[in-house]
Amino acid sequence: MPTFLNPPTLATPGSRFSQGVLARADARRLILSGQVATRPDGSMAQGLEAQTNLVFDNIEALLAAADMDLSHLVKLVIYCAAPGGADVVRAIRNKRLGAHAPASTFVYVAGLANPAYLVEIEGEALQEA
């Protein structure tokens, strides 16, 4: 099991994430491409809340394809094109991940690959042997 680090020599995270993750080299590693709010049929969710939930659905589907689940996530990078959307995205992230707190980065961007996308999340998951 990876060790999630929040040492007292660093500032306490302002929301639920870990400053670092220590993992063994013999783990299965899944690198998740940026997931967006597109359903398998090509339709797209509308609004930041709906898009963020669909992105997490897509992340869960990708993890399941690798015989993993959300507890295997060790790193997330969240790109948000909705100014002021951090609270919405973080609340959904916290609800979906529960007490699990992978390393995480949140970045506001001017836009994503499709102007209708409001959020994109990429990450890494590890499953130790």
Secondary structure by P-SEA (a helix, b strand, c coil): cbbbbbcccccccccccccccccccccbbbbbcccccccccccccccaaaaaaaaaaaaaaaaaaaccccccccbbbbbbccccaaaaaaaaaaaaaccccccbbbbbccccccccccbbbbbbbbbcc
